[in-house]
Amino acid sequence: MPLPREIENTINHLAVLVRNMGAAHGPQPVRQRWWVLLRGEPLDPEDLTMRDAARERLRQLALQKGLRLHECIWVWDETNAAQLVAGRFDDPDQAWSRARQLQAKGLDAYVVEAMSDT
């Protein structure tokens, strides 16, 4: 059975191959995307133990509130807080609608423009 790290490396490699195949067919129009993020507690990005604990607490809180995520995509930025992608949308109105649903469940949810994955 492959190790989780091996699976992750394989997925990343395949993602690069797929992106490069698309690039061979010419430039694709860039479309704006939106993420709904859950914000957790502040953390020190230099302290990996603290970071991992903050992420786990946010993941558990999301589960307790009924949110089922197929994967955990963590976002780091200048806010230095645990942040988890709770949804990806093409339409900002849909993203804000989802954020409000999550806020009604007691989660700290907000919308940001999606970061590039290239």
C-alpha positions as CSV (number, residue, x, y, z in Angstrom):
1,M,0.0,0.0,0.0
2,P,1.5,3.4,-1.0
3,L,2.3,5.9,1.7
4,P,0.2,9.1,2.0
5,R,3.3,11.1,1.0
6,E,3.8,9.0,-2.1
7,I,0.1,9.4,-3.1
8,E,0.4,13.2,-2.6
9,N,3.6,13.3,-4.8
10,T,1.9,11.3,-7.5
11,I,-1.2,13.6,-7.5
12,N,1.0,16.7,-7.7
13,H,3.0,15.2,-10.5
14,L,-0.2,14.3,-12.5
15,A,-1.6,17.8,-11.8
16,V,1.5,19.4,-13.4
17,L,1.2,17.0,-16.4
18,V,-2.4,17.9,-16.9
19,R,-1.7,21.6,-16.7
20,N,1.1,21.3,-19.2
21,M,-1.1,19.5,-21.6
22,G,-3.6,22.3,-21.5
23,A,-0.8,24.8,-22.1
24,A,0.2,23.0,-25.2
25,H,-3.2,23.9,-26.8
26,G,-2.6,27.6,-26.3
27,P,-3.4,30.1,-23.5
28,Q,-6.6,29.6,-21.7
29,P,-8.7,32.6,-20.6
30,V,-8.2,33.2,-16.9
31,R,-11.4,33.1,-15.0
32,Q,-11.9,34.6,-11.6
33,R,-12.6,32.2,-8.8
34,W,-13.7,32.6,-5.2
35,W,-12.9,30.7,-2.1
36,V,-15.0,30.4,1.1
37,L,-12.5,30.2,3.9
38,L,-13.1,29.1,7.5
39,R,-10.9,31.1,9.9
40,G,-9.6,29.5,13.0
41,E,-7.4,30.7,15.9
42,P,-4.3,32.8,15.5
43,L,-1.0,30.9,15.2
44,D,2.7,31.3,14.9
45,P,3.6,30.1,11.4
46,E,7.1,29.3,12.7
47,D,5.8,26.8,15.3
48,L,4.7,23.8,13.4
49,T,3.3,22.0,16.4
50,M,1.1,25.0,17.2
51,R,0.1,25.3,13.5
52,D,-0.9,21.7,13.3
53,A,-2.9,21.8,16.5
54,A,-4.7,24.9,15.4
55,R,-5.5,23.3,12.0
56,E,-6.8,20.1,13.8
57,R,-9.0,22.2,16.1
58,L,-10.5,24.0,13.1
59,R,-11.0,20.8,11.2
60,Q,-12.8,19.2,14.2
61,L,-15.0,22.3,14.7
62,A,-16.0,22.1,11.0
63,L,-16.9,18.5,11.5
64,Q,-18.9,19.3,14.7
65,K,-20.9,21.9,12.7
66,G,-21.8,19.3,10.1
67,L,-19.3,20.4,7.4
68,R,-17.9,17.4,5.5
69,L,-14.8,18.1,3.5
70,H,-13.3,15.7,0.9
71,E,-9.9,17.3,1.3
72,C,-8.4,19.9,3.6
73,I,-6.9,22.8,1.7
74,W,-5.1,25.0,4.2
75,V,-4.4,28.7,3.3
76,W,-1.6,30.7,4.8
77,D,-1.4,34.5,4.4
78,E,-0.5,37.6,6.5
79,T,-3.4,37.0,8.9
80,N,-1.3,34.2,10.6
81,A,-4.5,32.2,11.4
82,A,-5.6,28.7,10.6
83,Q,-7.7,28.9,7.4
84,L,-9.4,26.1,5.7
85,V,-11.0,26.2,2.2
86,A,-14.7,25.3,2.7
87,G,-15.8,25.9,-0.9
88,R,-14.7,27.0,-4.4
89,F,-17.0,29.1,-6.6
90,D,-17.0,30.9,-10.0
91,D,-19.7,33.3,-8.8
92,P,-18.9,35.6,-5.8
93,D,-22.6,35.8,-4.9
94,Q,-22.7,32.0,-4.6
95,A,-19.6,32.1,-2.5
96,W,-21.1,34.7,-0.1
97,S,-24.3,32.8,0.1
98,R,-22.3,29.7,1.3
99,A,-20.3,31.8,3.7
100,R,-23.5,33.1,5.3
101,Q,-24.8,29.6,5.6
102,L,-21.6,28.6,7.5
103,Q,-21.7,31.8,9.6
104,A,-25.2,30.8,10.6
105,K,-23.8,27.5,11.9
106,G,-21.4,29.5,14.1
107,L,-18.3,29.3,11.9
108,D,-16.0,32.2,11.0
109,A,-16.5,32.1,7.3
110,Y,-15.5,34.7,4.7
111,V,-14.8,35.0,0.9
112,V,-11.6,35.8,-0.8
113,E,-10.5,35.7,-4.4
114,A,-8.9,32.3,-5.1
115,M,-5.2,32.1,-5.1
116,S,-3.5,30.7,-8.1
117,D,-2.6,27.1,-8.0
118,T,0.1,27.4,-10.7
